[in-house]
Amino acid sequence: MNYIYNFSAGPSMLPISVMKKAHQDFRNWCNLGSSILEISHRSKEFLELQKNSKNDLRELLNIPNNYEILFCHGGARGQFSAIPMNLSEKNSQVDYIYSGYWSKKAAEEAQKYCKTNIIHVLQEIDNIKYVLPYHKWNINLNSDYIHYCPNETIEGIAIYEEPIFKNKNIIGDFSSTLLSRVIDISKYSLIYASAQKNIGASGLTIIIVKKELLKKSKKFTPSILDYNIMYNYDSLFNTPTNFSWYLSSLIFKWLKKIGGIQKIEEINQEKSKLLYQVIDSSNFYKNFVHKKNRSQMNVVFQLKNKFLDNLFVKEAQLNNLYALKNHKIAGGIRASIYNSMPLAGIKKLVKFMLYFKKKYSSL
Ligand SMILES: *Cc1c(COP(=O)(O)O)cnc(C)c1O
């Protein structure tokens, strides 16, 4: 089998050691002679997994005791609906920060349920995009919450500042952020992430929410999207995404072994720096995001000649560098380099980029 480096934006690659452990466990989990896919979520073994995974995540992210962790279904899109249903009051308004594709999609969903103020924060100078600093965000005093996305996965645009808004509920779509860098949970009221970027396999959605918010939801809220119900059942209201949950429990252990979030953040910084250096070192590759908003998770770039895009993706694949084509709405190239992408994969991509530039720079 050829070993490939998979730069897919999600589902994305998983650490080899985690995959090996899952393979080993597959037909005989916890010595039960059975796989986790076949075991009740009410079994003592699963309840043990539930407890340990919560503790591990709490430890990794330093989650304060007044926050609850929920393991839900439905991906980030499920949360786009759950958030306004659970956290907006009747006749109320909510603020949605628009910085790219995913934050816009979240706002469009919220519009179905409440008055949604869409606040544009993306600016451009000399073709370079940047996000306005917080003090320039046009926040409404009366809104129930502010929703934003600290890493726009498609455009490769990130917001690294921690929120500064006083007495405001800050909600964050951390789908391509969670576990990649240190964050101060106490700055947020609720953050959520679908698992298929940094946390494991798709299906599972992790929510970290301040307990005091777990009370009111709109009457019509489907029970599986109701935070209070999920909390009362400790995320076992209905059958959970057991395999995905199990995989993320392995990811948490793997991260702890590496040295935790601080360590993985250092590695992630080093990885993205290597790629941006190659991009900035010539006119052959171009990135149009201001340095302070460049994503460490999704490195997006264009080739000097866009007719070379397909050739780049094809030749890269022949070199075992997989899935480098960006989403069609953005075009160009995207290297998604989540926690599981090893430094060796980045070095191989850097080498390929230099080779490709040399070969085609006259075109
Ligand atoms: C991937 C992604 C989503 C969509 O996640 P689903 O689980 O497919 O609903 C939403 N927001 C961000 C920031 C993402 O990266």
The ligand as a Gaussian input file, in Angstrom:
#p B3LYP/6-31G(d) Opt

LIG

0 1
 C      -16.695000      21.624000       8.019000
 C      -17.267000      22.825000       8.601000
 C      -18.659000      22.977000       8.762000
 C      -19.654000      21.944000       8.291000
 O      -19.629000      20.827000       9.093000
 P      -20.695000      19.652000       8.925000
 O      -20.311000      18.706000      10.013000
 O      -20.516000      19.087000       7.543000
 O      -22.057000      20.229000       9.120000
 C      -19.106000      24.134000       9.361000
 N      -18.261000      25.076000       9.799000
 C      -16.924000      24.967000       9.649000
 C      -16.036000      26.054000      10.139000
 C      -16.386000      23.838000       9.046000
 O      -15.066000      23.730000       8.894000

